[in-house]
Amino acid sequence: MNLLLLFDEDFLPDGTARLTGRRAQHAREVLRAEPGELLRVGRLGGLVGTGEVLENTAEALHLRVSLTEPPPPRAGVELLLAIPRPKALKKVLPAVASLGVDRVVLVNAARVEKSYFDSKVLAPAFVQELLLQGLEQARDTRLPEVLVRERFRPFVEDELDALFGREALRLLPHPPALQPLASLGLAEASRVVLAIGPDGGWVPFEAELLEAHGFRPFTLGPRILRVETAVPVLLGQVALLRAGA
Amino acid sequence: MNLLLLFDEDFLPDGTARLTGRRAQHAREVLRAEPGELLRVGRLGGLVGTGEVLENTAEALHLRVSLTEPPPPRAGVELLLAIPRPKALKKVLPAVASLGVDRVVLVNAARVEKSYFDSKVLAPAFVQELLLQGLEQARDTRLPEVLVRERFRPFVEDELDALFGREALRLLPHPPALQPLASLGLAEASRVVLAIGPDGGWVPFEAELLEAHGFRPFTLGPRILRVETAVPVLLGQVALLRAGA
């Protein structure tokens, strides 16, 4: 944990913050924060700064808070992600939060097992917990929005344009394609949407529907990657190309 | 599993292969391979091709093997990796194998907990199992070499040059640096060594010793990433820059 995240409900009327639970325990047992020490803190959705420890007891951590800096810049990227198996989702969600992704739409696909929808990993509270871990890691304060859509075709046909906007560059890593990612004009893109299929890939109908909705296919190379590896690989490459590499 | 890996000991004198255990079970229960079907196979360290199912029973999977294609090209990258916590290592090793890394030196560092050395994850059989998972995923046949070094300074001072060679471009993702990765000449590098520190980073002594041994520091940006996220992000970026992006 590289940042203690503060929530609205932590703040007292005098502007100090009083934390309990896991965060207070971390400050006490891992950071061993003594009164007078400065901890790095951030307010969920807001600025980052320091918290001076006023008191650190078994009950609570009491901080005098000074929030002065913006969190790190956004990646400008959204993901359309076929629902991965639960073990993979538990790795992907903290990673995408730590990499500054703005939104993740978890969508059904032909090769998504139906049982994944019943996984506790998709419960909003569990999703939020995984995202918060990623923010604490990367010293960010802004939660990615996570949506779950159980029907692929209605989502793509009826909702996708309004959600992602028409100006974003839409990209589809898809094995048959030959174009490399570097040829798709990322340096000029204001925003990017990446459509990442399940292990086993999008079926042809899905890839064709995405291409018909403006997603440009590209090759990731001859290696087939697990979704939890492909996501950080692709986000790293997109970040590099958007920076003008 | 996108490739059934065959070992020398699977081959019978007539050139067919007889698999038992986990791989046979996978072929029977997941692939449901019937006699006459072609499965994608590869020989550990060798070529990839097809295996025609001769028999698929509860005891064994019997294949007529035809190995004709080379596995995917290597990444040309080696990692000097501070030993991550066991949960992270279990994610990193399959990922590096699937990304075609040639060698991983797991090295001690000041911020590596001593208990990690006793983890079963570092046992050679466990390491090999994790690497094989990555090969099966990426349809590769070549195992990365994994070395464990318990003393950082003697490794860097006495062994590193001979192991990695002097012509490889040595890179050090290190927060204080300002140079971006794209400025370090990757397109011209024949080989690359990446020195990735523990969660919490290399301590100054370690970073200075690595810099004194030719490692060029660069910035990953303002976000602090977990090692299991940083490794695929960096390998993706290195691959893109080596391809001349």
Interface residues (C-beta under 8 A of the other chain):
Chain A: N2 P72 P73 K91 P94 A95 S98 L99 G100 Q137 A138 R139 D140 P180 L181 A182 G221 P222 R223 I224 L225 R226 E228 T229 P232 V233 L234 L235 G236 Q237 A239 L240 L241 A243 G244 A245
Chain B: N2 P72 P73 K91 P94 A95 S98 L99 G100 Q137 A138 R139 D140 P180 L181 A182 G221 P222 R223 I224 L225 R226 E228 T229 P232 V233 L234 L235 G236 Q237 A239 L240 L241 A243 G244 A245
